[in-house]
Amino acid sequence: MADITAQMVGELRARTGAGLMDCKKALTENNGDAEAAITWLKKKGMATAAKKAGREASEGLVESYIHIGGKVGVLIEVNCESDFVAKNDDFKLFVRDIAMHIAAASPVCVSRTEVPAHLVEKEKEIAAAQAEGKPAAVVDKIVAGKIDKWYAQVCLLEQAFVKNTDQTVQEVLSQKIATIGENLIIKRFARYQIGE
């Protein structure tokens, strides 16, 4: 069994943003292996988020973000369960970070369920045309793979988070749910850009 030092716990906390006790437990459970501890923390965050997902989130915050130069702006609504959390600085910072991400990454919608069907069909047609001449089974796999990559570009929750590209926005959201202890929902957003 590896000795878990305060430095190891501090480094893991800096990398993940998880609480000190969670970091210590993750390192202990994984015999001091930092990479395994990160995976353990991600799984724990996802499990915590899944437990809270069914709870009603009727409070929250509408935040605006105007990028430097005033050429891009974002309005976003993120819901939580209580007014206490809505007024919490950690929650406000999270909402602002997501608004900045939207300004930088230009998602079309929050999740796959919100992508307009005509856009999905158009992308499928393009992917199928690019795979033309290959066996039908291969074409189906190519199209499915290209659609998944496309969703990762246009769906906010599937995009790599601009402040930490090792995580998706969904993973960042799940971690925040675990940290704050309430269900959080990125409800909607609008992104404005001069000339669009």
BALOBA-1460 file (C-alpha; in Angstrom, 3 decimals):
// residues 196
<rec num="1" residu="m" x="0.000" y="0.000" z="0.000"/>
<rec num="2" residu="a" x="1.498" y="3.329" z="-1.079"/>
<rec num="3" residu="d" x="1.849" y="6.198" z="1.386"/>
<rec num="4" residu="i" x="-0.522" y="8.987" z="0.351"/>
<rec num="5" residu="t" x="1.177" y="12.332" z="0.937"/>
<rec num="6" residu="a" x="-0.421" y="15.760" z="1.201"/>
<rec num="7" residu="q" x="1.492" y="16.737" z="-1.938"/>
<rec num="8" residu="m" x="-0.065" y="13.836" z="-3.893"/>
<rec num="9" residu="v" x="-3.527" y="14.848" z="-2.680"/>
<rec num="10" residu="g" x="-2.853" y="18.507" z="-3.553"/>
<rec num="11" residu="e" x="-1.643" y="17.648" z="-7.063"/>
<rec num="12" residu="l" x="-4.706" y="15.471" z="-7.703"/>
<rec num="13" residu="r" x="-6.986" y="18.230" z="-6.432"/>
<rec num="14" residu="a" x="-5.290" y="20.754" z="-8.749"/>
<rec num="15" residu="r" x="-5.790" y="18.418" z="-11.724"/>
<rec num="16" residu="t" x="-9.420" y="17.490" z="-11.011"/>
<rec num="17" residu="g" x="-10.978" y="20.225" z="-8.882"/>
<rec num="18" residu="a" x="-12.390" y="17.516" z="-6.569"/>
<rec num="19" residu="g" x="-12.521" y="17.967" z="-2.786"/>
<rec num="20" residu="l" x="-9.490" y="17.099" z="-0.646"/>
<rec num="21" residu="m" x="-11.160" y="14.150" z="1.084"/>
<rec num="22" residu="d" x="-12.377" y="12.751" z="-2.247"/>
<rec num="23" residu="c" x="-8.843" y="13.063" z="-3.669"/>
<rec num="24" residu="k" x="-7.341" y="11.304" z="-0.653"/>
<rec num="25" residu="k" x="-9.909" y="8.497" z="-0.859"/>
<rec num="26" residu="a" x="-9.347" y="8.153" z="-4.638"/>
<rec num="27" residu="l" x="-5.587" y="7.830" z="-4.137"/>
<rec num="28" residu="t" x="-6.061" y="5.376" z="-1.267"/>
<rec num="29" residu="e" x="-8.499" y="3.234" z="-3.293"/>
<rec num="30" residu="n" x="-6.045" y="3.200" z="-6.218"/>
<rec num="31" residu="n" x="-2.805" y="2.589" z="-4.280"/>
<rec num="32" residu="g" x="-1.396" y="6.061" z="-5.027"/>
<rec num="33" residu="d" x="-1.854" y="5.805" z="-8.825"/>
<rec num="34" residu="a" x="-2.865" y="9.343" z="-9.883"/>
<rec num="35" residu="e" x="-4.248" y="8.342" z="-13.301"/>
<rec num="36" residu="a" x="-6.397" y="5.572" z="-11.811"/>
<rec num="37" residu="a" x="-7.526" y="8.020" z="-9.103"/>
<rec num="38" residu="i" x="-8.647" y="10.498" z="-11.784"/>
<rec num="39" residu="t" x="-10.705" y="7.768" z="-13.473"/>
<rec num="40" residu="w" x="-12.161" y="6.804" z="-10.076"/>
<rec num="41" residu="l" x="-13.130" y="10.438" z="-9.375"/>
<rec num="42" residu="k" x="-14.739" y="10.801" z="-12.819"/>
<rec num="43" residu="k" x="-16.821" y="7.661" z="-12.254"/>
<rec num="44" residu="k" x="-17.831" y="8.903" z="-8.803"/>
<rec num="45" residu="g" x="-18.817" y="12.298" z="-10.246"/>
<rec num="46" residu="m" x="-20.885" y="10.665" z="-12.989"/>
<rec num="47" residu="a" x="-22.619" y="8.385" z="-10.469"/>
<rec num="48" residu="t" x="-23.388" y="11.331" z="-8.172"/>
<rec num="49" residu="a" x="-24.698" y="13.365" z="-11.103"/>
<rec num="50" residu="a" x="-26.876" y="10.465" z="-12.254"/>
<rec num="51" residu="k" x="-28.444" y="10.167" z="-8.764"/>
<rec num="52" residu="k" x="-29.289" y="13.874" z="-8.723"/>
<rec num="53" residu="a" x="-30.486" y="14.075" z="-12.350"/>
<rec num="54" residu="g" x="-34.117" y="13.349" z="-11.515"/>
<rec num="55" residu="r" x="-34.408" y="16.143" z="-8.969"/>
<rec num="56" residu="e" x="-36.204" y="19.320" z="-9.953"/>
<rec num="57" residu="a" x="-34.014" y="22.323" z="-10.712"/>
<rec num="58" residu="s" x="-36.283" y="25.386" z="-10.729"/>
<rec num="59" residu="e" x="-33.843" y="28.015" z="-9.445"/>
<rec num="60" residu="g" x="-30.755" y="29.218" z="-11.234"/>
<rec num="61" residu="l" x="-29.114" y="32.035" z="-13.065"/>
<rec num="62" residu="v" x="-29.228" y="33.803" z="-16.402"/>
<rec num="63" residu="e" x="-25.746" y="35.090" z="-17.214"/>
<rec num="64" residu="s" x="-24.426" y="37.226" z="-20.020"/>
<rec num="65" residu="y" x="-20.908" y="37.198" z="-21.371"/>
<rec num="66" residu="i" x="-19.504" y="39.654" z="-23.885"/>
<rec num="67" residu="h" x="-16.144" y="38.651" z="-25.335"/>
<rec num="68" residu="i" x="-13.317" y="41.203" z="-25.502"/>
<rec num="69" residu="g" x="-13.910" y="43.559" z="-28.418"/>
<rec num="70" residu="g" x="-17.692" y="43.224" z="-28.208"/>
<rec num="71" residu="k" x="-18.021" y="41.068" z="-31.343"/>
<rec num="72" residu="v" x="-19.368" y="37.925" z="-29.596"/>
<rec num="73" residu="g" x="-21.939" y="37.708" z="-26.811"/>
<rec num="74" residu="v" x="-23.700" y="34.870" z="-24.994"/>
<rec num="75" residu="l" x="-26.832" y="34.628" z="-22.858"/>
<rec num="76" residu="i" x="-27.148" y="31.383" z="-20.881"/>
<rec num="77" residu="e" x="-29.611" y="29.890" z="-18.398"/>
<rec num="78" residu="v" x="-28.343" y="27.294" z="-15.925"/>
<rec num="79" residu="n" x="-30.757" y="25.842" z="-13.377"/>
<rec num="80" residu="c" x="-30.114" y="24.496" z="-9.883"/>
<rec num="81" residu="e" x="-32.320" y="23.261" z="-7.053"/>
<rec num="82" residu="s" x="-32.046" y="26.092" z="-4.530"/>
<rec num="83" residu="d" x="-31.762" y="29.852" z="-4.358"/>
<rec num="84" residu="f" x="-28.816" y="29.340" z="-1.991"/>
<rec num="85" residu="v" x="-26.782" y="27.647" z="-4.737"/>
<rec num="86" residu="a" x="-27.936" y="30.187" z="-7.344"/>
<rec num="87" residu="k" x="-26.286" y="32.897" z="-5.222"/>
<rec num="88" residu="n" x="-23.134" y="30.840" z="-4.565"/>
<rec num="89" residu="d" x="-19.925" y="32.252" z="-6.093"/>
<rec num="90" residu="d" x="-18.775" y="28.771" z="-7.222"/>
<rec num="91" residu="f" x="-22.026" y="28.287" z="-9.156"/>
<rec num="92" residu="k" x="-21.805" y="31.780" z="-10.675"/>
<rec num="93" residu="l" x="-18.233" y="31.135" z="-11.794"/>
<rec num="94" residu="f" x="-19.287" y="27.815" z="-13.348"/>
<rec num="95" residu="v" x="-22.096" y="29.522" z="-15.304"/>
<rec num="96" residu="r" x="-19.690" y="32.224" z="-16.502"/>
<rec num="97" residu="d" x="-17.130" y="29.591" z="-17.568"/>
<rec num="98" residu="i" x="-19.793" y="27.795" z="-19.611"/>
<rec num="99" residu="a" x="-20.840" y="31.106" z="-21.214"/>
<rec num="100" residu="m" x="-17.182" y="31.797" z="-22.136"/>
<rec num="101" residu="h" x="-16.923" y="28.279" z="-23.554"/>
<rec num="102" residu="i" x="-19.991" y="28.898" z="-25.738"/>
<rec num="103" residu="a" x="-18.479" y="32.157" z="-27.005"/>
<rec num="104" residu="a" x="-15.273" y="30.327" z="-27.960"/>
<rec num="105" residu="a" x="-16.620" y="26.979" z="-29.224"/>
<rec num="106" residu="s" x="-19.858" y="28.030" z="-31.012"/>
<rec num="107" residu="p" x="-22.090" y="25.033" z="-30.170"/>
<rec num="108" residu="v" x="-25.449" y="24.812" z="-31.947"/>
<rec num="109" residu="c" x="-27.428" y="23.362" z="-29.035"/>
<rec num="110" residu="v" x="-27.062" y="21.894" z="-25.543"/>
<rec num="111" residu="s" x="-27.491" y="18.168" z="-26.358"/>
<rec num="112" residu="r" x="-28.135" y="15.690" z="-29.179"/>
<rec num="113" residu="t" x="-31.871" y="15.697" z="-28.515"/>
<rec num="114" residu="e" x="-32.044" y="19.376" z="-29.485"/>
<rec num="115" residu="v" x="-30.224" y="19.100" z="-32.830"/>
<rec num="116" residu="p" x="-32.708" y="19.814" z="-35.625"/>
<rec num="117" residu="a" x="-33.473" y="16.631" z="-37.604"/>
<rec num="118" residu="h" x="-32.806" y="18.318" z="-40.956"/>
<rec num="119" residu="l" x="-29.224" y="19.127" z="-39.872"/>
<rec num="120" residu="v" x="-28.622" y="15.498" z="-38.841"/>
<rec num="121" residu="e" x="-29.987" y="14.227" z="-42.170"/>
<rec num="122" residu="k" x="-27.811" y="16.678" z="-44.090"/>
<rec num="123" residu="e" x="-24.687" y="15.486" z="-42.221"/>
<rec num="124" residu="k" x="-25.638" y="11.841" z="-42.834"/>
<rec num="125" residu="e" x="-25.974" y="12.539" z="-46.566"/>
<rec num="126" residu="i" x="-22.551" y="14.208" z="-46.649"/>
<rec num="127" residu="a" x="-20.943" y="11.330" z="-44.711"/>
<rec num="128" residu="a" x="-22.591" y="8.708" z="-46.955"/>
<rec num="129" residu="a" x="-21.418" y="10.540" z="-50.093"/>
<rec num="130" residu="q" x="-17.852" y="10.608" z="-48.742"/>
<rec num="131" residu="a" x="-17.995" y="6.844" z="-48.128"/>
<rec num="132" residu="e" x="-19.465" y="6.046" z="-51.553"/>
<rec num="133" residu="g" x="-18.118" y="2.909" z="-53.223"/>
<rec num="134" residu="k" x="-17.472" y="1.005" z="-49.998"/>
<rec num="135" residu="p" x="-19.542" y="-2.008" z="-48.799"/>
<rec num="136" residu="a" x="-22.891" y="-1.087" z="-47.191"/>
<rec num="137" residu="a" x="-21.893" y="-2.351" z="-43.707"/>
<rec num="138" residu="v" x="-18.733" y="-0.250" z="-43.822"/>
<rec num="139" residu="v" x="-20.662" y="2.810" z="-45.036"/>
<rec num="140" residu="d" x="-23.049" y="2.527" z="-42.059"/>
<rec num="141" residu="k" x="-20.112" y="2.431" z="-39.611"/>
<rec num="142" residu="i" x="-18.376" y="5.348" z="-41.344"/>
<rec num="143" residu="v" x="-21.576" y="7.416" z="-41.282"/>
<rec num="144" residu="a" x="-22.183" y="6.608" z="-37.588"/>
<rec num="145" residu="g" x="-18.594" y="7.555" z="-36.704"/>
<rec num="146" residu="k" x="-18.746" y="10.828" z="-38.634"/>
<rec num="147" residu="i" x="-22.103" y="11.723" z="-37.042"/>
<rec num="148" residu="d" x="-20.654" y="11.095" z="-33.555"/>
<rec num="149" residu="k" x="-17.711" y="13.391" z="-34.361"/>
<rec num="150" residu="w" x="-20.107" y="15.999" z="-35.715"/>
<rec num="151" residu="y" x="-22.231" y="15.836" z="-32.536"/>
<rec num="152" residu="a" x="-19.043" y="16.426" z="-30.522"/>
<rec num="153" residu="q" x="-18.576" y="19.660" z="-32.481"/>
<rec num="154" residu="v" x="-22.134" y="21.025" z="-32.345"/>
<rec num="155" residu="c" x="-23.508" y="19.788" z="-28.984"/>
<rec num="156" residu="l" x="-22.355" y="21.811" z="-25.980"/>
<rec num="157" residu="l" x="-22.317" y="18.867" z="-23.554"/>
<rec num="158" residu="e" x="-20.127" y="16.770" z="-25.896"/>
<rec num="159" residu="q" x="-17.558" y="19.463" z="-26.707"/>
<rec num="160" residu="a" x="-14.091" y="19.434" z="-25.141"/>
<rec num="161" residu="f" x="-14.155" y="22.113" z="-22.432"/>
<rec num="162" residu="v" x="-12.039" y="25.090" z="-23.522"/>
<rec num="163" residu="k" x="-10.438" y="25.541" z="-20.080"/>
<rec num="164" residu="n" x="-9.492" y="21.840" z="-19.858"/>
<rec num="165" residu="t" x="-9.651" y="19.956" z="-23.160"/>
<rec num="166" residu="d" x="-9.160" y="16.612" z="-21.365"/>
<rec num="167" residu="q" x="-12.787" y="16.871" z="-20.218"/>
<rec num="168" residu="t" x="-16.080" y="17.342" z="-22.007"/>
<rec num="169" residu="v" x="-18.544" y="19.977" z="-20.839"/>
<rec num="170" residu="q" x="-20.727" y="17.062" z="-19.591"/>
<rec num="171" residu="e" x="-17.849" y="15.808" z="-17.405"/>
<rec num="172" residu="v" x="-17.283" y="19.320" z="-16.026"/>
<rec num="173" residu="l" x="-21.030" y="19.592" z="-15.312"/>
<rec num="174" residu="s" x="-21.050" y="16.189" z="-13.568"/>
<rec num="175" residu="q" x="-18.088" y="17.200" z="-11.398"/>
<rec num="176" residu="k" x="-19.833" y="20.451" z="-10.470"/>
<rec num="177" residu="i" x="-22.997" y="18.537" z="-9.528"/>
<rec num="178" residu="a" x="-20.894" y="16.290" z="-7.267"/>
<rec num="179" residu="t" x="-19.094" y="19.288" z="-5.726"/>
<rec num="180" residu="i" x="-22.157" y="21.492" z="-5.182"/>
<rec num="181" residu="g" x="-24.468" y="18.625" z="-4.229"/>
<rec num="182" residu="e" x="-27.451" y="19.690" z="-6.328"/>
<rec num="183" residu="n" x="-28.799" y="18.846" z="-9.745"/>
<rec num="184" residu="l" x="-27.611" y="21.424" z="-12.302"/>
<rec num="185" residu="i" x="-29.067" y="21.751" z="-15.786"/>
<rec num="186" residu="i" x="-27.675" y="23.821" z="-18.630"/>
<rec num="187" residu="k" x="-31.124" y="24.771" z="-19.903"/>
<rec num="188" residu="r" x="-30.498" y="26.981" z="-22.935"/>
<rec num="189" residu="f" x="-28.243" y="29.566" z="-24.497"/>
<rec num="190" residu="a" x="-28.081" y="32.090" z="-27.283"/>
<rec num="191" residu="r" x="-24.804" y="33.071" z="-28.967"/>
<rec num="192" residu="y" x="-24.579" y="36.300" z="-30.917"/>
<rec num="193" residu="q" x="-21.758" y="37.254" z="-33.269"/>
<rec num="194" residu="i" x="-21.412" y="40.385" z="-35.365"/>
<rec num="195" residu="g" x="-22.139" y="39.583" z="-39.005"/>
<rec num="196" residu="e" x="-23.972" y="36.275" z="-38.379"/>
